Amino acid sequence: GNKEQKESPISLVTRLATKAGPWNKKSLGLAIYWSKLLISIILGIIVGFVGIAGALGNLLYLSVPFLMQFYVSGALNIDIEEMFGNASAVALEGMLPCYATYLLIWTLIHTALSK
């Protein structure tokens, strides 16, 4: 059969970071999702330790989807609208779970360090 090999999240994130193609819609979507989740965790830790609170912390997170959008279209030279049928697909991919993860980690660290 024509069975597609499943790639691990680490492999997908590494391929995205090193610009190692080729990409199809499914693998790129997964790579974007896992990369944004990883970035959300790292950013949540940094923002929590630095002690940033309120609107600034939310604004910092909102830069993630847009930076990812520019990276995929610019650095990878992929036509997002052609591949996903929507120009903002990369920005929206995994937005809520990644944002929730960021908020959770940021809040936990910030709260623990504020005591």
C-alpha positions as CSV (number, residue, x, y, z in Angstrom):
1,G,0.0,0.0,0.0
2,N,0.8,3.7,-0.2
3,K,1.1,4.3,3.5
4,E,2.4,7.7,4.5
5,Q,5.1,7.6,7.2
6,K,4.1,9.6,10.3
7,E,6.6,12.2,11.3
8,S,7.3,13.0,15.0
9,P,6.6,16.5,16.3
10,I,10.3,16.9,17.0
11,S,11.2,16.0,13.4
12,L,8.5,18.3,12.0
13,V,9.7,21.3,14.2
14,T,13.3,20.6,13.2
15,R,12.4,20.5,9.5
16,L,10.5,23.7,9.8
17,A,13.4,25.4,11.7
18,T,16.0,24.2,9.2
19,K,13.8,24.9,6.1
20,A,14.1,21.3,5.0
21,G,11.2,20.6,2.6
22,P,9.4,19.5,0.7
23,W,6.1,20.3,2.4
24,N,2.5,19.2,1.9
25,K,-0.5,20.7,3.5
26,K,-0.8,18.1,6.3
27,S,2.9,18.0,7.3
28,L,3.3,21.8,7.1
29,G,0.1,22.3,9.2
30,L,1.4,19.9,11.9
31,A,4.9,21.5,11.8
32,I,3.4,24.9,12.3
33,Y,1.1,23.7,15.2
34,W,4.0,21.9,17.1
35,S,6.3,24.9,16.5
36,K,3.8,27.3,17.8
37,L,3.1,25.1,20.8
38,L,6.8,24.9,21.6
39,I,7.2,28.7,21.2
40,S,4.2,29.2,23.4
41,I,5.8,27.1,26.2
42,I,9.2,28.9,25.9
43,L,7.6,32.4,25.7
44,G,5.3,31.6,28.7
45,I,8.3,30.6,30.8
46,I,10.3,33.7,29.8
47,V,7.4,36.1,30.3
48,G,6.6,34.5,33.6
49,F,10.1,34.7,34.9
50,V,10.6,38.3,33.7
51,G,7.4,39.2,35.6
52,I,5.5,40.7,32.7
53,A,1.8,41.1,33.5
54,G,-1.4,42.3,31.8
55,A,-1.8,43.5,28.3
56,L,1.9,43.5,27.5
57,G,2.1,39.7,28.0
58,N,-0.9,39.2,25.7
59,L,0.5,41.4,23.1
60,L,3.8,39.5,23.2
61,Y,2.0,36.3,22.5
62,L,0.0,37.8,19.7
63,S,3.3,38.4,17.8
64,V,3.8,34.6,17.6
65,P,1.2,33.8,14.9
66,F,2.1,36.7,12.8
67,L,5.9,36.0,13.0
68,M,5.2,32.4,12.1
69,Q,3.1,33.6,9.1
70,F,5.9,35.7,7.8
71,Y,8.4,32.9,8.4
72,V,6.4,30.4,6.4
73,S,5.7,32.7,3.5
74,G,9.1,34.5,3.5
75,A,11.8,32.1,4.7
76,L,10.1,28.9,3.3
77,N,8.8,30.7,0.2
78,I,5.4,29.0,0.5
79,D,2.2,30.5,-0.9
80,I,0.0,30.1,2.2
81,E,-3.2,31.0,0.4
82,E,-2.5,28.5,-2.4
83,M,-1.6,25.7,0.0
84,F,-4.2,26.2,2.7
85,G,-6.9,28.1,0.7
86,N,-6.7,30.9,3.3
87,A,-4.1,33.7,3.6
88,S,-4.3,33.7,7.4
89,A,-4.2,29.9,7.9
90,V,-0.8,29.9,9.4
91,A,-1.6,32.6,11.9
92,L,-4.8,30.8,12.9
93,E,-3.4,27.2,13.0
94,G,-3.6,26.0,16.6
95,M,-4.3,29.5,17.9
96,L,-6.5,28.6,20.9
97,P,-4.6,25.6,22.3
98,C,-1.3,27.4,21.9
99,Y,-2.6,30.5,23.5
100,A,-4.2,28.5,26.4
101,T,-0.8,26.8,26.9
102,Y,1.0,30.1,27.0
103,L,-1.5,31.6,29.4
104,L,-1.3,28.6,31.7
105,I,2.5,28.5,31.9
106,W,2.8,32.3,32.1
107,T,0.2,32.5,34.9
108,L,1.7,29.5,36.9
109,I,5.2,30.9,36.8
110,H,4.2,34.5,37.5
111,T,2.0,33.5,40.4
112,A,4.6,31.2,41.9
113,L,7.3,33.9,41.8
114,S,5.0,36.7,43.1
115,K,4.6,35.0,46.5
